[in-house]
């Protein structure tokens, strides 16, 4: 039971990152690599403030604001300086590595002797679930507003948004701001949950978040009544569960990143319809017609 609760806690915690990646990759169609930098940035800001005696809730809010600023700068690099979206994210990620070191003053900040959220007389899963519900509800409500519809429209067709007289560049910057604020929020909570902040804790965050999003959307794509944010949460829990099972089977912990990459490859292939069988249908005149099966092999 303890293992299951641990998987659920980590899955729910990582769901915030999955939702952040969903906003950029699925809604905006923007390959935002800066999440690899804003995730540890949130942890760095929160840890530094906690060590200074700042209230844990205030440290989380400050971390989210820091991530929002970083996301806005990524958007600025892309829409104003005309830097390719992928390159803008990579440049921001590289720059944030040094900034995070500056914030913490060193590569690692322990929080074992510091008061934080998970030292309260409340179960960790309750705190994580409460934060996740708040984020999910607010985001779902936002996506139903005019601004939220414009955000989704920019990812589908920028020309349509421009024809409506709306500044599509501003909408992109807003989406990146929200996404990276959530990533930094997740980083702050993760640092307090695991008891330390490390400058390298963001490595592979985008890939793992993308894996969670794809797993959720691939496994439950036929269930129309489930919201996209819920799919991201389910995907994150399944992903963390799969990693835990693989570790239990004896996989070396050093191979986790490789395992994540393999999971993403399989999930992407499944999502793109690569794994499809072809059936041959014999017609009355004796001719044969190739018919693609509509059944796609689920990868996870």
N, C-alpha and C positions, 0 to 999 in steps of 0.2 A: 504493500500500500504506500509506503514511504517513497518508493521509486516512482510510482504513478503520480503522486502529488508533486514530486520534484519535476517530472516531465511537464505536468500541467502548468506549474509555475513558470518554468523557462519558456514554454510555448506561448503562454499568455503574455509574458514580458516581451518576447521577440515579436509578437503580433503587432506591436506599435511600429517596429521597423518594417514589417511586411506591408502595413497600411501606407507608410511613407513611400515605399518603393512602388506600391500600386498607383499612387497619385502621379508619379513621374513617368513610369514605364507604361502603364495601361491607359491612364486618362490623358496625360499630356504627350505621350509618345516621345518622351525625352529621356535618353540614357544618362541619368544623372549619377556620375561617379563620386560627386562630392559627399554623398551619404557616408562613404568610407572615412571621411574626415569629420563630419558633423556628429556622428555617433560618439567617437571618443572625445570630441569637443564638449559635448554635453556632460560626459563623465568627468572631464578635467575641470570644468567650471563648477560643477556640483561638489566635487571632492575638495577643491581649493577653498570654496566658501564654507564647507562643513568644518574643515580643519581650522578655519578662522573663527568658528563659533556661530556662524549664521544658521538660522532656522532651516531645517531640511526642505520644507515646502518652498521657501523663498529661493533656495539653491536650485530646486527643480525648475521653478519659473524663470530664473536667470539663465539656466542652461537652455531652455526652450527659446528664449529671446535671442541668445547667442547663435543658436542654430538657424533661427529665422533670418538673422542678419547675413549669415554665411550663404544661405540659400538665395537671398535677394542679390548678393554680389555675383553669384553664379549666373543668375538671370541677367544681370547687368552686362556681364562679360559677353553673353550670347546675343542679346537683343540690341545693345548699344555699340559694343565694340566689334560686333559681327564675327565673333569667334565661334567655330563649330561647337554644337551642343556637347558632344562627347569630350572635346578638348577643353571646353570651359569647365566641365566637371572635374576632369583630371587635374587641371591647373589649380583648382580650388582645393582639391584633396591634397595635393603636394604642399600647397601653402599652409594648409591647416595643420600639417604635421609639426611644423616649426612653431606655429602659434600655440598649439596644445602643449608643447614643451615649455614655452614661455609661461603659459597660464599655471602649469603645475610646478615649474621650477626644476623638475626632474622627471625621469621617465615613468616613475611609479609612485603613487600616493596611497598608502594603506589607510583604511578607515576602521580598523578593528577596535580602536580605543576612542572612537568618535561617535557621538550620538547621531543616529540617522533613523529613517522611517522604519526600517526592519528590525530596530531594537525596541520598538514600542510593544506594548502588550497586546498586539494584534497579529493574527496569522498573516504571513507574507502573501498568501494567495488571495486574501481578502483585500489587501492594499492594492495589489496588482490588478485584480479584477475590477475594483472600484475605478482606478485610473483608466483602465481600458474601456469600461462602459461609458465613462464621461467623454473620452475621445471619440469613440464610435458614434455615440448619439449626436454629439455636436457636428461631426463630419457628415453624417447622414442628413442632418437637418440643413447643413450648409449646401450640400449638393442638390437640394431641392429648391434653393433660392435662385434668383436670376443670375447672380455671380457664379454660382455652382454650375448652372447650365452652360454658361459661357465658357467656363473652365473645361467642361467635357467637350464642348463644340470646337474649341481651339485644337484639341488633340485629333478630332475627326476631320475637320476641314477649316483651315485658317482663313481661306478666302471668304467663306460665308460669314464668319465673324467680322472680318474687315468690311464687308458689304453692309453690315448693320450699323456701321459707324462706331464700332467699339475698337479700342486700342488693344490689339491681340498681344502685343509685346508686354503690356502691363498685366494682362491675364496670365501670361507665362511666368512672369516674375512672381506673381501672387501664388501660383501653384507651387513653384519651387520654394517659396518662403514657408508655406504650410508644411510641405513634405519634410524639409530639413529641420523645421521646428519640432516635428514629431520624432525624427531620428535622434535629435539631441535630447529630447525628453526621455526617449528609450535608453539612451546612453547614461543619463543621470540616474535613472532608476536601476539600471544594471549595475552601475558602480556601487550603489548603496546595497543592492541585493547580494553581490559577491564580496563586498567588503574592501574593495580597492579600485583604483583607477589606473589604467595603463595606457601609454601613448600608442601602443600597437594593437589595442583591443578592437579597432575598427576594421582590421584587415579582412577582406572577404565579406563584409557586411552586406554589400549590394548583391553579391551573388547568392548569399543565403536568403536574403529577403526576396529576391526574384524567384528562387526555388520554392519558397513558401507560397508566393502568389500563384505560380504556375501549377503547383500541386493542388491547391485549393480549387482553382478554376477548372483544371482538367478532371478532377474526380467528381466534382459536383456541377459540371456545366449544364447538365440536363435538368437540374433542380432550379426552376425559374424563380421561385419565390424567395430564395436566399439572396440577400444583398451582397454586393461585391466586397464590402468591408468584412462581412461575416465569413466569406470565402477565404479572405486573407488570414483571418484568425484561425480558421480550421486548418488551413495549409501550414501555418506556423507550428501548430500543435502536432500535426502529423509528421512534419519534418523533424522536429525535436524528438518525437517518439521513435522515428526511424533511426536517427543517429544513436539514440540510447540503446536500441535493440542491437545495432551493429557493434557497438562497444561491448555489449554483454556477450556477443558471440566471439569476442576475442580480437577485434580489429585494434591495431595500434593507434593510440590517440594522435600520433603524429600524422596519420593518414586521413584525418577528418576533413581537411581541405580538399583532398583528392576525392574523397567520397562525396562531398558536397558538389564538386564539379561534375561528377558522373551522374548524380541525381538530377542536376540542372539539364544536362545534355539529354537524358532520357525523357524528362518532363517536357523539354522544348520540342523534341521529336514527336512526342505524343500529341502535344498541343497543335503542332503544325500539320498533323495528319500524315506523318511519314510512315507510321506503322499501320498500313492498310492492306487488306487482302484483295486480290482480284478474283472474281468469279466469272466463269464462262457460262453463258446462257445459250442453250441450243434453240434456235428459232425454227419455225415450221418448215421453212424452205431448206433447212440443213445448214444454213449459215450460222456462224458463231459470232457473238457480240461480247466484247469485254464489258463487264459491269463492275464498277467499283463498289466494294462493300462499304456500307455506311458505318460499320462497326469499327471503332478505333480502339486499339489495345491500350488500356489504362496502364501507365508506367509504374504507379506506386500503389 
